[in-house]
Structures are given as C-alpha cells and as structure tokens.
Amino acid sequence: MIKVPWISCFIDNISSTKLSGWVVDKNYPNLDLSIEVEINGQRFPLPLNVARKDLSDKGYKLYSGFDIDISSLDLQCQSWLASIYISGNNIRVMENIYIK
C-alpha cells in the first residue's frame, strides 16, 4: 500500500533577521524534500542543509533543517507574513508565520 506523504514542519527560531527550523515526511523519512518560503508574496528556495542529529536519531534524514537570513532577501518592509511550501506547487506545510 502506498502511503500518503505526511509532512511535518517546526519553526525553531523566528526573528526580524532569521527563520530556522525543520521539515520531514513522517511516512517517507528518507525522502529528499525541496521547500520554499513565501514572504509577503515572494517565494525563495529554502534549502534543507542544516544537520539535525535530533531528527536523525529518530530515523529521519540528517539534513532536514533550514536556516534563512531574512535580512539578505532585500525585502522593503519591517514585518513579514511567511508560509512554507513544497517546491513547485501550492502544497503549504506551514502558513501565516508573522515575522516582525
């Protein structure tokens, strides 16, 4: 039986300059996920390139974490509304993250 993907996402740190956390598929723990963050309507790639031993110890991929420097994105505002998507589609894994 083919299982439906079960995407889980968690934000570890959120500030005016940084957004970090992790994303895994609970039904396919070794699946290479590609995600994007949408901030105020603009999408940016969000590489899963941060090692997460805590997740690896539970059977997920070691590199399931993300860390993005929001200040480097050249956004012309002081607060942001962000959502995280699976790349290339509109499958949202987390929405309405308010960053100030």
Stockholm file with secondary structure:
# STOCKHOLM 1.0

chainA/1-100         MIKVPWISCFIDNISSTKLSGWVVDKNYPNLDLSIEVEINGQRFPLPLNVARKDLSDKGYKLYSGFDIDISSLDLQCQSWLASIYISGNNIRVMENIYIK
#=GR chainA/1-100 SS CCCCCCEEEEEEEECSSEEEEEEEESSSTTCCCCEEEEETTEEEEECCCEECHHHHTTTSCSEEEEEEEGGGGCCCSSCEEEEEEETTSCCEEEEEEEEC
#=GC SS_cons         CCCCCCEEEEEEEECSSEEEEEEEESSSTTCCCCEEEEETTEEEEECCCEECHHHHTTTSCSEEEEEEEGGGGCCCSSCEEEEEEETTSCCEEEEEEEEC
//
